[in-house]
């Protein structure tokens, strides 16, 4: 359930490093906690983000939650499919439900591997 090729944040974002780019999404755990997503707000292309900076919002029938950028970079693409179909994140959080792509401006730091993230969510009583 937790892909081993990704890196994770304590705030439940995942990142897939792809050369000089990083693809960002929210984890299965995060979308499961939120329930059925009704709205996804992503950052605008061209936005420069620092690690931990708020980058958008996901809203569900239960709650709204901020999305934080796990790496330093400039947004080069967003998943426009989510504008009309936010439920894609619920169906495929690690694939078609990606949120945005950034061009890295610094090496990623402080991210968890799958084992550390598994321990992190287990520590939250889940």
Backbone as ProteinMPNN parsed JSONL, in Angstrom:
{"seq_chain_A": "XXXXXXXXXXXXXXXXXXXXXXXXXXXXXXXXXXXXXXXXXXXXXXXXXXXXXXXXXXXXXXXXXXXXXXXXXXXXXXXXXXXXXXXXXXXXXXXXXXXXXXXXXXXXXXXXXXXXXXXXXXXXXX", "coords_chain_A": {"N_chain_A": [[0.821, -1.211, 0.0], [2.058, 1.196, 0.565], [4.13, 2.679, -1.54], [7.497, 1.75, -2.261], [9.322, 3.177, -3.768], [9.004, 5.864, -3.439], [9.281, 8.998, -1.592], [8.423, 10.453, 1.583], [6.471, 12.797, 3.59], [5.944, 14.057, 6.941], [3.509, 15.276, 6.964], [2.004, 13.87, 5.189], [2.401, 13.998, 2.392], [3.577, 12.696, -0.728], [6.533, 12.163, -2.7], [7.973, 11.757, -5.864], [11.018, 11.435, -7.165], [12.323, 12.414, -10.206], [14.79, 12.589, -12.054], [15.678, 15.889, -12.531], [13.28, 16.751, -11.713], [10.386, 16.652, -9.564], [7.599, 14.835, -8.651], [4.568, 15.403, -6.999], [2.21, 14.33, -4.561], [-0.64, 13.336, -2.523], [-0.716, 10.968, 0.144], [-2.062, 7.59, 0.248], [-3.005, 7.08, 2.821], [-3.586, 9.728, 3.665], [-5.645, 10.526, 1.839], [-7.519, 8.641, 2.51], [-8.135, 9.283, 5.156], [-9.323, 11.768, 4.753], [-11.536, 11.186, 3.173], [-14.045, 11.148, 0.552], [-12.87, 13.179, -1.958], [-13.719, 16.496, -2.877], [-12.76, 18.783, -3.984], [-9.773, 20.108, -5.338], [-7.057, 22.186, -4.966], [-4.348, 23.371, -6.664], [-0.932, 24.615, -6.883], [-0.032, 27.483, -8.916], [1.459, 27.175, -12.16], [4.847, 28.027, -12.407], [5.113, 29.041, -9.879], [7.325, 29.43, -7.17], [8.478, 27.29, -4.711], [9.28, 26.508, -1.325], [10.651, 23.89, 0.752], [8.138, 22.472, 2.766], [6.446, 24.618, 2.477], [3.161, 25.941, 2.093], [1.217, 24.706, -0.532], [-1.195, 24.265, -1.72], [-4.614, 23.054, -1.526], [-6.717, 20.419, -0.38], [-10.033, 19.366, -0.422], [-12.713, 17.721, 1.21], [-15.782, 15.889, 1.824], [-15.653, 15.71, 4.517], [-13.564, 17.402, 5.555], [-11.136, 20.087, 5.132], [-7.815, 20.296, 3.941], [-4.463, 21.418, 4.034], [-1.968, 21.311, 1.489], [1.429, 20.629, 1.45], [4.544, 21.569, 0.058], [7.027, 19.193, -0.494], [9.64, 19.586, -1.295], [12.224, 21.855, -2.556], [11.549, 23.994, -5.214], [10.407, 24.945, -8.561], [7.146, 25.186, -9.749], [6.248, 23.296, -12.491], [4.266, 21.93, -13.76], [0.793, 21.081, -13.405], [-1.792, 18.872, -12.301], [-4.31, 19.008, -14.247], [-6.588, 17.492, -14.622], [-7.704, 17.092, -12.161], [-9.222, 19.304, -11.58], [-11.816, 18.988, -12.51], [-12.329, 16.425, -11.781], [-11.781, 15.563, -8.914], [-11.911, 13.212, -7.471], [-10.189, 11.38, -8.541], [-7.866, 11.339, -7.066], [-8.655, 9.864, -4.825], [-9.095, 7.362, -5.993], [-6.619, 6.675, -7.183], [-4.101, 7.501, -5.696], [-1.28, 7.419, -5.909], [-0.698, 7.429, -8.563], [-2.464, 8.357, -11.218], [-3.598, 10.328, -9.679], [-1.736, 12.285, -9.007], [-0.535, 15.54, -7.932], [1.085, 17.947, -8.491], [4.033, 18.99, -10.366], [7.393, 19.741, -9.803], [10.342, 21.559, -10.737], [13.347, 20.848, -9.454], [15.181, 22.942, -7.24], [16.993, 22.6, -5.318], [18.678, 19.926, -3.604], [16.568, 17.276, -2.405], [15.652, 17.065, 1.045], [15.376, 15.549, 4.286], [13.238, 13.778, 3.952], [11.089, 10.935, 4.406], [11.631, 7.392, 4.006], [9.758, 4.544, 2.729], [9.537, 2.687, 4.851], [10.007, 4.236, 7.153], [7.87, 6.036, 6.915], [5.708, 4.284, 7.137], [6.049, 3.502, 9.818], [5.635, 6.007, 10.944], [2.862, 6.571, 10.405], [1.772, 4.454, 11.767], [2.402, 5.139, 14.347], [0.582, 7.115, 14.775], [-1.611, 5.941, 15.656], [-2.93, 4.452, 13.776]], "CA_chain_A": [[0.0, 0.0, 0.0], [2.96, 2.353, 0.596], [5.185, 2.392, -2.514], [8.855, 1.864, -1.738], [10.149, 4.053, -4.601], [8.669, 7.256, -3.155], [9.681, 9.559, -0.3], [7.21, 10.922, 2.259], [6.571, 13.825, 4.621], [5.118, 13.826, 8.123], [2.177, 15.815, 6.678], [1.345, 12.907, 4.295], [2.638, 14.156, 0.961], [4.61, 11.827, -1.3], [7.299, 12.767, -3.788], [8.705, 10.844, -6.745], [12.1, 12.164, -7.814], [12.461, 11.985, -11.592], [15.848, 13.455, -12.567], [15.65, 17.222, -11.906], [11.888, 17.051, -11.376], [9.759, 15.895, -8.488], [6.142, 14.772, -8.748], [4.046, 15.472, -5.633], [0.82, 13.961, -4.346], [-0.923, 12.994, -1.127], [-0.661, 9.524, 0.338], [-3.294, 6.815, 0.417], [-3.447, 7.34, 4.195], [-4.193, 11.067, 3.718], [-6.94, 10.577, 1.144], [-8.434, 7.776, 3.271], [-8.566, 10.062, 6.32], [-10.184, 12.853, 4.294], [-12.761, 10.682, 2.551], [-14.23, 11.5, -0.859], [-12.451, 14.543, -2.264], [-14.667, 17.273, -3.663], [-12.067, 19.93, -4.575], [-8.323, 20.124, -5.207], [-6.427, 23.422, -5.417], [-2.911, 23.187, -6.85], [-0.246, 25.891, -7.106], [0.066, 27.9, -10.312], [2.724, 26.93, -12.838], [5.746, 29.166, -12.228], [5.253, 29.317, -8.449], [8.519, 28.877, -6.531], [8.099, 26.78, -3.393], [10.304, 26.002, -0.415], [10.168, 22.705, 1.475], [7.224, 22.773, 3.864], [5.578, 25.752, 2.166], [1.82, 25.577, 1.649], [1.181, 24.708, -1.988], [-2.555, 24.079, -2.198], [-5.612, 22.546, -0.581], [-7.652, 19.38, -0.793], [-11.246, 19.425, 0.383], [-13.584, 16.554, 1.114], [-17.035, 16.066, 2.533], [-15.329, 15.752, 5.95], [-12.643, 18.442, 6.018], [-10.177, 20.66, 4.183], [-6.458, 20.104, 4.426], [-3.452, 22.049, 3.209], [-0.921, 20.501, 0.862], [2.715, 21.288, 1.623], [5.547, 21.112, -0.891], [8.075, 18.476, 0.231], [10.959, 19.906, -1.842], [12.393, 23.21, -3.091], [11.502, 23.995, -6.665], [9.445, 25.774, -9.278], [6.066, 24.379, -10.317], [6.321, 23.25, -13.949], [3.032, 21.321, -14.276], [-0.222, 20.684, -12.426], [-2.709, 17.867, -12.816], [-5.554, 19.723, -14.547], [-7.712, 16.556, -14.533], [-8.299, 17.162, -10.829], [-10.156, 20.432, -11.514], [-13.181, 18.496, -12.729], [-12.451, 15.067, -11.236], [-10.902, 15.42, -7.747], [-11.999, 11.849, -6.944], [-9.059, 10.602, -9.063], [-6.924, 11.183, -5.952], [-9.148, 8.753, -4.01], [-8.956, 6.108, -6.73], [-5.238, 6.362, -7.568], [-3.297, 8.589, -5.119], [0.136, 7.344, -6.276], [-0.579, 7.403, -10.018], [-3.213, 9.404, -11.915], [-3.989, 11.36, -8.715], [-0.647, 13.209, -8.65], [-1.031, 16.912, -7.818], [1.883, 18.89, -9.266], [5.422, 18.635, -10.641], [8.311, 20.878, -9.63], [11.742, 21.467, -11.151], [14.101, 21.0, -8.206], [16.192, 23.998, -7.137], [17.912, 22.143, -4.269], [18.473, 18.496, -3.343], [15.56, 16.978, -1.378], [16.196, 16.769, 2.367], [14.483, 15.281, 5.401], [12.068, 12.983, 3.584], [11.078, 9.568, 4.932], [11.423, 6.291, 3.077], [8.477, 3.879, 2.99], [9.546, 2.062, 6.185], [9.855, 5.305, 8.15], [6.509, 6.558, 6.81], [4.841, 3.254, 7.719], [6.178, 3.646, 11.279], [5.025, 7.289, 11.299], [1.401, 6.482, 10.47], [1.456, 3.495, 12.841], [2.528, 5.909, 15.574], [-0.581, 7.988, 14.912], [-2.74, 5.123, 16.109], [-3.654, 3.9, 12.629]], "C_chain_A": [[0.86, 1.269, 0.0], [4.129, 2.065, -0.347], [6.587, 2.665, -1.964], [9.719, 2.825, -2.545], [9.888, 5.54, -4.366], [9.293, 7.695, -1.83], [8.466, 10.298, 0.258], [7.519, 12.019, 3.268], [5.684, 13.447, 5.801], [3.695, 14.332, 7.904], [1.47, 15.057, 5.549], [1.365, 13.266, 2.814], [3.66, 13.106, 0.533], [5.314, 12.582, -2.41], [8.045, 11.67, -4.542], [9.754, 11.685, -7.465], [12.324, 11.557, -9.19], [13.494, 12.904, -12.247], [15.858, 14.773, -11.811], [14.244, 17.628, -11.503], [11.426, 16.193, -10.208], [8.25, 15.983, -8.685], [5.612, 14.627, -7.33], [2.578, 15.061, -5.613], [0.575, 13.761, -2.865], [-1.024, 11.479, -1.022], [-2.055, 8.894, 0.415], [-3.874, 7.071, 1.811], [-4.165, 8.683, 4.276], [-5.56, 11.09, 3.047], [-7.975, 9.726, 1.866], [-8.989, 8.527, 4.489], [-9.544, 11.164, 5.921], [-11.529, 12.346, 3.782], [-12.852, 11.174, 1.112], [-13.885, 12.957, -1.114], [-13.46, 15.219, -3.175], [-14.002, 18.44, -4.381], [-10.569, 19.792, -4.327], [-7.821, 21.45, -5.766], [-4.925, 23.177, -5.484], [-2.247, 24.547, -7.063], [-0.2, 26.21, -8.6], [1.43, 27.528, -10.887], [3.571, 28.201, -12.72], [5.958, 29.544, -10.774], [6.523, 28.663, -7.917], [8.153, 28.51, -5.094], [9.327, 26.312, -2.617], [9.765, 24.751, 0.261], [9.296, 23.108, 2.663], [6.287, 23.937, 3.612], [4.219, 25.259, 1.676], [1.725, 25.743, 0.135], [-0.227, 24.567, -2.555], [-3.44, 23.519, -1.109], [-6.356, 21.378, -1.208], [-8.843, 19.464, 0.155], [-12.064, 18.168, 0.139], [-14.894, 16.87, 1.806], [-16.79, 16.201, 4.036], [-14.562, 16.993, 6.377], [-11.863, 19.026, 4.843], [-8.8, 20.499, 4.794], [-5.48, 20.779, 3.478], [-2.519, 20.989, 2.632], [0.361, 21.298, 1.018], [3.711, 20.707, 0.634], [6.683, 20.425, -0.133], [9.504, 18.841, -0.188], [11.008, 21.372, -2.275], [12.363, 23.142, -4.607], [10.473, 24.947, -7.23], [8.412, 24.861, -9.927], [6.134, 24.463, -11.845], [5.078, 22.606, -14.573], [2.096, 21.042, -13.115], [-1.154, 19.691, -13.098], [-4.078, 18.52, -13.033], [-6.782, 18.817, -14.509], [-8.447, 16.692, -13.2], [-9.282, 18.318, -10.676], [-11.593, 19.957, -11.636], [-13.408, 17.116, -12.124], [-11.53, 14.863, -10.031], [-10.89, 14.0, -7.176], [-10.894, 10.943, -7.499], [-8.04, 10.36, -7.949], [-7.356, 10.026, -5.051], [-8.904, 7.407, -4.686], [-7.5, 5.697, -6.938], [-4.274, 7.425, -7.034], [-1.833, 8.577, -5.547], [0.364, 7.348, -7.792], [-1.279, 8.6, -10.636], [-3.617, 10.549, -10.998], [-2.854, 12.258, -8.255], [-1.176, 14.643, -8.675], [-0.254, 17.909, -8.666], [3.312, 18.386, -9.405], [6.267, 19.894, -10.473], [9.677, 20.546, -10.215], [12.558, 21.789, -9.911], [15.119, 22.14, -8.297], [17.192, 23.69, -6.034], [17.679, 20.646, -4.074], [17.417, 18.289, -2.25], [16.239, 16.61, -0.051], [15.075, 16.422, 3.333], [13.235, 14.482, 5.073], [12.205, 11.567, 4.123], [11.007, 8.558, 3.795], [10.134, 5.576, 3.48], [8.424, 3.249, 4.378], [9.336, 3.112, 7.274], [8.439, 5.883, 8.116], [5.5, 5.564, 7.393], [4.864, 3.344, 9.242], [5.509, 4.939, 11.742], [3.505, 7.17, 11.399], [0.958, 5.466, 11.521], [1.495, 4.197, 14.187], [1.372, 6.866, 15.811], [-1.82, 7.202, 15.309], [-3.543, 4.526, 14.979], [-2.913, 2.718, 12.082]], "O_chain_A": [[0.433, 2.304, -0.512], [5.024, 1.295, -0.001], [6.826, 3.67, -1.295], [10.762, 3.256, -2.052], [10.492, 6.385, -5.027], [9.768, 6.87, -1.05], [7.587, 10.718, -0.494], [8.648, 12.161, 3.738], [4.783, 12.618, 5.672], [2.769, 13.876, 8.576], [0.467, 15.529, 5.012], [0.463, 12.889, 2.066], [4.501, 12.681, 1.326], [4.765, 13.521, -2.988], [8.658, 10.784, -3.947], [9.417, 12.545, -8.279], [12.494, 10.345, -9.329], [13.135, 13.875, -12.911], [16.025, 14.789, -10.591], [14.037, 18.734, -11.004], [12.005, 15.148, -9.912], [7.696, 17.068, -8.863], [6.132, 13.833, -6.545], [1.808, 15.393, -6.515], [1.464, 13.986, -2.044], [-1.374, 10.799, -1.986], [-3.064, 9.57, 0.616], [-5.081, 7.255, 1.964], [-5.231, 8.779, 4.883], [-6.523, 11.61, 3.611], [-9.165, 10.038, 1.845], [-10.173, 8.415, 4.807], [-10.483, 11.462, 6.659], [-12.548, 13.017, 3.946], [-11.847, 11.573, 0.524], [-14.515, 13.861, -0.566], [-13.986, 14.615, -4.11], [-14.594, 19.03, -5.285], [-10.148, 19.405, -3.237], [-8.122, 21.8, -6.907], [-4.302, 22.819, -4.485], [-2.924, 25.523, -7.387], [-0.315, 25.317, -9.44], [2.437, 27.564, -10.181], [3.071, 29.309, -12.91], [6.885, 30.291, -10.461], [6.775, 27.486, -8.175], [7.589, 29.32, -4.358], [10.282, 25.789, -3.191], [8.55, 24.566, 0.339], [9.667, 23.971, 3.459], [5.42, 24.222, 4.439], [4.137, 24.28, 0.934], [2.101, 26.779, -0.413], [-0.424, 24.735, -3.758], [-3.08, 23.506, 0.068], [-6.593, 21.353, -2.416], [-8.685, 19.613, 1.367], [-12.107, 17.628, -0.966], [-15.096, 17.974, 2.311], [-17.629, 16.749, 4.752], [-14.851, 17.579, 7.421], [-11.924, 18.525, 3.72], [-8.637, 20.559, 6.012], [-5.647, 20.719, 2.26], [-2.318, 19.923, 3.214], [0.387, 22.5, 0.752], [3.726, 19.499, 0.395], [7.249, 21.02, 0.784], [10.465, 18.457, 0.477], [9.98, 22.045, -2.353], [13.064, 22.333, -5.215], [9.77, 25.651, -6.505], [8.765, 23.878, -10.579], [6.084, 25.55, -12.421], [4.86, 22.722, -15.779], [2.533, 20.799, -11.99], [-1.285, 19.677, -14.321], [-4.899, 18.578, -12.117], [-7.903, 19.309, -14.379], [-9.649, 16.442, -13.113], [-10.091, 18.32, -9.748], [-12.482, 20.462, -10.951], [-14.551, 16.684, -11.97], [-10.591, 14.071, -10.11], [-9.953, 13.629, -6.469], [-10.684, 9.847, -6.979], [-7.421, 9.298, -7.894], [-6.506, 9.282, -4.562], [-8.549, 6.429, -4.027], [-7.176, 4.511, -6.877], [-3.689, 8.172, -7.818], [-1.195, 9.63, -5.549], [1.507, 7.278, -8.245], [-0.768, 9.719, -10.592], [-3.945, 11.634, -11.479], [-2.975, 12.926, -7.228], [-2.157, 14.929, -9.362], [-0.842, 18.636, -9.466], [3.751, 17.492, -8.681], [5.899, 20.971, -10.942], [10.113, 19.395, -10.191], [12.465, 22.894, -9.378], [15.823, 22.282, -9.297], [18.144, 24.445, -5.837], [16.587, 20.152, -4.353], [17.378, 19.043, -1.277], [17.266, 15.932, -0.034], [13.962, 16.933, 3.217], [12.271, 14.503, 5.838], [13.317, 11.062, 4.277], [10.405, 8.821, 2.754], [9.491, 5.955, 4.459], [7.375, 3.272, 5.022], [8.568, 2.893, 8.21], [7.869, 6.187, 9.164], [4.55, 5.963, 8.065], [3.816, 3.27, 9.884], [4.887, 4.972, 12.803], [2.918, 7.623, 12.382], [-0.119, 5.606, 12.101], [0.703, 3.882, 15.074], [1.198, 7.373, 16.919], [-2.934, 7.726, 15.3], [-4.694, 4.134, 15.169], [-3.356, 2.107, 11.11]]}, "name": "protein", "num_of_chains": 1, "seq": "XXXXXXXXXXXXXXXXXXXXXXXXXXXXXXXXXXXXXXXXXXXXXXXXXXXXXXXXXXXXXXXXXXXXXXXXXXXXXXXXXXXXXXXXXXXXXXXXXXXXXXXXXXXXXXXXXXXXXXXXXXXXXX"}
